Amino acid sequence: MLTVAYDGSAYSGFQLQDNAPTIEGEVNRCLGELLQEEIKVIGGSRTDAGVHALCNIAVFDTESRIPGEKISYALNQRLPEDIRIRQSQEVAAGFHPRRCESRKTYEYHILNAKFPVPTKRLYSYFTYVPLNVGKMQEAAAYLVGEHDFKSFCSAGGQTESTVRTIHSLQVMQEGEEIVIRVTGNGFLYNMVRILAGTLMEAGKGAWEPERANEILLAKDRGAAGPTAPACGLILAKYEFFHMDGNRN
C-alpha cells in the first residue's frame, strides 16, 4: 500500500486515462520500471483534474522481494517532483481501499481578498466578493449527518446510492483564507466542490443558510450552488479499517 501525495495541477486526475497525464499513470510507469513487472495500482480516491492530495491510497500486487517499507524510497527517485510516496507498507492480500470502512477529510481553500496572490493561484480559489463565514457555518450545520446528497452530485456519477454521512463540516477563517474542512464516509462525484460552491452562495448572501436543508430535500443538482473550481481542493486525511476492524 502506498500513501501518495501530489500537486494535481499538471494532471488530468488520479485515474488512468488514454492520452492524458494522470497520477495513476505515472505511479504505474515508475513502479513497472522499479519492479520489472507490469503494475496496475488501485486508487482509494479518484480525484479530479487539478485536485491535490496529501494522502491518497494506492494498492498493488507484486512478486518483488523488496521490503514493502523500502519501496517508497526507490520509487520517489523515479517519480516526477510533483508526486511523492509518503509511506509504503505491506498489507493483507485481500485489502481493497474502496471496499472497507473509511473516512476521508477534504479541505477546500478560498482566498477571499481584494486581489489574487500569484503563489496561491494553484492551491486556492480566489474571490474578491466578501464572504460571511458565520452564514457559511450556519448553512454547513444543516449538511452534517446521514443524508441523501443527490443534489450535491454532478451528472455522470456512477453509484447505486447517493446516501452518504458527513461526520463534520467546518468553515474556518485564517486571515484572508477561508478553509472548508469536511470529513465523511465517502463522497459522490464532485460532491465536495458542490458543497463548497453552495456554502459560498450562503456566504455571499445570495441564499439564507436554512436553504441548505431545502437543497438536500430537493434531491436535484439544479437546486444546489455551482461546482467550485478544482484548484482549491485537497485530500487532506484518509483513515480506514482493515478487515480485522483495527483502525489505521
C-alpha positions in Angstrom: 0.0 0.0 0.0 1.3 3.4 -1.0 0.3 6.7 0.6 0.6 9.2 -2.3 0.9 12.9 -2.1 0.7 15.1 -5.3 0.2 18.5 -6.8 -2.6 17.8 -9.2 -2.1 20.9 -11.3 -0.4 19.2 -14.3 -2.6 16.1 -14.3 -6.0 15.0 -15.6 -6.9 13.5 -12.3 -5.8 10.4 -10.4 -7.5 7.7 -12.6 -5.7 6.3 -15.6 -6.8 7.9 -18.9 -5.9 7.4 -22.6 -3.6 10.2 -24.0 -3.7 12.3 -20.8 -1.2 12.5 -17.9 -2.6 11.1 -14.6 -1.2 10.3 -11.2 -2.1 6.6 -11.6 -0.3 6.5 -14.9 2.9 7.9 -13.5 2.8 5.6 -10.5 2.2 2.6 -12.7 5.0 3.5 -15.0 7.6 4.1 -12.3 6.6 1.0 -10.4 6.9 -1.0 -13.5 10.5 0.3 -14.1 11.4 -0.4 -10.5 9.9 -3.8 -10.1 10.4 -5.0 -13.7 6.8 -6.2 -13.9 3.6 -4.8 -15.2 1.9 -3.0 -12.3 -1.7 -1.6 -12.1 -2.4 0.2 -8.9 -5.9 0.6 -7.4 -6.6 4.0 -6.0 -8.6 4.9 -2.9 -9.9 8.2 -4.2 -10.3 9.1 -7.9 -9.5 12.8 -7.5 -10.4 15.0 -10.5 -8.1 17.1 -12.7 -6.3 19.8 -10.8 -7.2 18.4 -7.4 -4.3 17.9 -4.9 -3.7 15.2 -2.2 -1.5 14.7 0.9 -2.5 11.1 1.4 -4.3 9.3 -1.4 -4.0 5.5 -1.1 -2.9 3.1 -3.9 -2.5 -0.7 -3.6 -0.9 -3.2 -5.9 0.3 -6.8 -6.1 3.9 -7.7 -6.8 6.2 -10.7 -6.9 9.1 -8.5 -5.8 11.1 -9.3 -2.7 11.9 -5.7 -1.9 10.5 -5.0 1.6 7.3 -3.0 1.5 8.7 -0.2 3.6 11.6 0.3 1.2 9.6 0.7 -2.0 8.8 4.4 -1.2 12.5 5.4 -1.2 13.3 3.7 -4.5 10.0 4.9 -6.2 10.5 8.5 -5.2 13.8 8.6 -7.1 11.9 7.8 -10.3 8.7 9.8 -9.9 8.3 13.5 -11.0 8.8 16.1 -8.3 5.0 16.8 -8.1 4.3 13.2 -6.9 5.7 11.7 -3.8 5.2 8.4 -1.8 5.0 9.4 1.8 4.8 5.8 3.0 4.8 2.2 1.6 3.9 -0.9 3.5 2.8 -4.5 3.0 -0.9 -5.1 3.7 -3.1 -8.2 3.6 -3.6 -9.6 0.1 -7.3 -9.0 0.1 -7.2 -5.4 1.3 -9.0 -3.0 -1.0 -9.2 0.7 0.0 -12.6 1.2 -1.5 -14.2 -1.9 0.0 -13.6 -1.2 3.7 -15.0 1.3 6.1 -13.1 4.5 5.8 -13.2 8.2 6.5 -11.8 10.9 4.2 -11.2 14.5 5.0 -11.1 17.1 2.2 -10.2 20.8 2.5 -11.4 23.5 0.2 -9.3 26.7 0.3 -10.7 30.0 -0.7 -8.6 33.2 -1.0 -11.1 36.0 -0.1 -9.2 39.2 -0.7 -9.1 42.3 -2.9 -6.5 40.9 -5.3 -5.2 37.4 -6.1 -1.9 36.2 -4.7 0.1 34.5 -7.5 1.7 31.9 -5.3 -1.7 30.7 -4.2 -3.4 30.5 -7.6 -2.9 26.8 -8.0 -3.9 25.9 -4.4 -7.0 28.1 -3.7 -10.0 29.6 -5.3 -9.9 33.4 -5.4 -12.9 35.6 -5.0 -13.0 39.3 -4.1 -16.7 39.1 -3.2 -16.8 39.3 0.7 -17.9 36.1 2.3 -19.7 35.9 5.6 -18.1 33.0 7.4 -20.9 33.0 10.0 -23.6 32.4 7.4 -21.4 29.7 5.8 -21.1 27.9 9.2 -24.9 28.1 9.7 -25.5 26.5 6.3 -22.9 23.8 6.9 -24.7 22.7 10.1 -27.7 21.5 8.0 -25.5 19.2 6.0 -23.9 17.2 8.8 -25.2 13.7 9.3 -26.5 11.0 7.1 -28.5 12.4 4.1 -29.3 11.8 0.5 -26.8 14.1 -1.2 -28.2 13.7 -4.7 -28.4 17.5 -5.0 -24.6 17.6 -4.5 -23.7 15.0 -7.2 -22.7 16.0 -10.8 -24.2 14.2 -13.7 -22.1 11.3 -14.7 -21.5 10.0 -11.2 -21.8 6.2 -11.1 -23.2 5.0 -7.8 -26.1 2.8 -6.6 -26.9 5.1 -3.7 -26.4 8.8 -3.1 -26.8 8.5 0.6 -23.6 9.5 2.5 -22.6 10.5 6.0 -20.8 13.7 6.8 -19.2 13.4 10.2 -18.1 17.0 10.4 -18.2 20.1 8.2 -16.2 23.2 9.4 -15.8 26.6 7.9 -12.7 28.4 9.3 -11.2 31.8 8.7 -7.5 32.1 8.6 -6.6 35.6 7.7 -7.6 36.2 4.1 -8.1 32.5 3.6 -11.3 30.6 4.3 -11.0 26.8 4.7 -13.9 24.4 4.4 -13.0 21.1 6.0 -15.3 18.1 5.6 -15.0 14.6 6.9 -17.2 11.8 5.6 -17.5 8.1 4.9 -17.4 8.7 1.2 -18.2 11.4 -1.4 -20.1 11.5 -4.6 -18.8 12.8 -7.9 -17.8 16.5 -7.4 -19.7 16.4 -4.0 -17.1 18.4 -2.1 -16.7 21.1 -4.8 -20.5 21.5 -5.0 -20.7 21.7 -1.2 -18.1 24.5 -1.4 -19.9 26.3 -4.1 -23.2 26.1 -2.2 -21.7 27.4 1.1 -20.1 30.3 -0.8 -23.5 31.3 -2.1 -24.7 31.5 1.5 -21.5 33.4 2.4 -22.3 36.0 -0.4 -25.8 36.5 0.9 -27.4 35.0 -2.2 -29.2 32.5 -0.1 -30.2 32.3 3.6 -28.3 29.5 5.5 -31.5 27.4 6.0 -31.8 26.9 2.3 -29.1 24.2 2.6 -31.8 21.9 4.1 -34.2 22.7 1.2 -31.4 21.8 -1.2 -30.9 18.4 0.5 -34.7 17.6 0.3 -34.9 18.6 -3.3 -32.6 15.8 -4.5 -31.9 17.8 -7.6 -28.5 19.0 -8.7 -30.1 22.2 -10.1 -31.1 23.2 -6.6 -27.5 23.5 -5.3 -24.8 26.0 -5.9 -22.1 25.9 -8.6 -19.3 23.4 -8.7 -16.3 25.2 -7.2 -13.0 25.1 -9.3 -10.7 22.1 -8.7 -7.6 24.1 -7.7 -8.9 24.8 -4.2 -9.5 21.1 -3.2 -7.1 18.8 -1.4 -7.5 15.4 0.0 -6.0 16.0 3.5 -6.6 12.9 5.5 -7.6 9.2 4.8 -8.5 6.9 7.7 -9.6 3.3 7.2 -10.3 0.0 8.9 -8.5 -3.2 8.0 -10.7 -6.3 7.6 -9.8 -7.3 11.2 -11.5 -4.0 12.3 -8.4 -2.2 13.5 -8.2 1.5 12.8 -5.3 2.8 10.8 
